[in-house]
């Protein structure tokens, strides 16, 4: 996690994600943070009249870019006070559409993780980025942290990984998780939601030993659990809350209970109702 990409649209949602990122730098080995703003003027907007019958000139566009640069500089100055010494905060304005701007920045600046704010369930949070969390999460080539609007940063001491033990049969990309766990005193709890109660009286540790995941995580001494919650998503979120976790981690969808993340209804629940940040591994 050397470089974080934080999309900014000057909403409370994205400002909250930036502040979370600043505090997170005190616990991770990040060296660079990019505050990224997408200011895209489509070709149609450039050649066709707007509803006010005005065509934006290049001078007007440049003025908008200058104003947004000033806002990014103000945000950088504000969050820099909360960061670990030695972290460099960069600002970047892209003329590409939002998702393309994020992917281009990941490639150009070797981004390791994207940190996004979600709008949550309140109508008062109307962020363009927050409205596109799912689309960004699906298309990002690197892991994404989704920060809910009511989340207040706490030092990460316990993380919950939600996955299906039986689906993990080969190697999974755990590097971001390892970087988090290796250098810090962070407890890892792995939960399998057993809604059919097949393993009600079984030992979760013993059952986990039969999966490939057990070997991958052995060095971190995780604790394994089963939950009989009938609703998988609520079961995971309830487990995280009951175990006072500071983050929920989801493996790539083919290994995870969030395999239905591609369905907007389920993914929307995840970003709206989770009280702690969610790290989506890729």
Beta strands, then each sheet from edge to edge (+ up, - down):
strand 1: 3-7
strand 2: 32-38
strand 3: 88-94
strand 4: 113-117
strand 5: 143-147
strand 6: 158-162
strand 7: 187-193
strand 8: 223-227
strand 9: 247-250
strand 10: 277-280
sheet 1: 3+ 2+ 1+ 4+ 5+ 10- 9- 6- 7- 8-
end
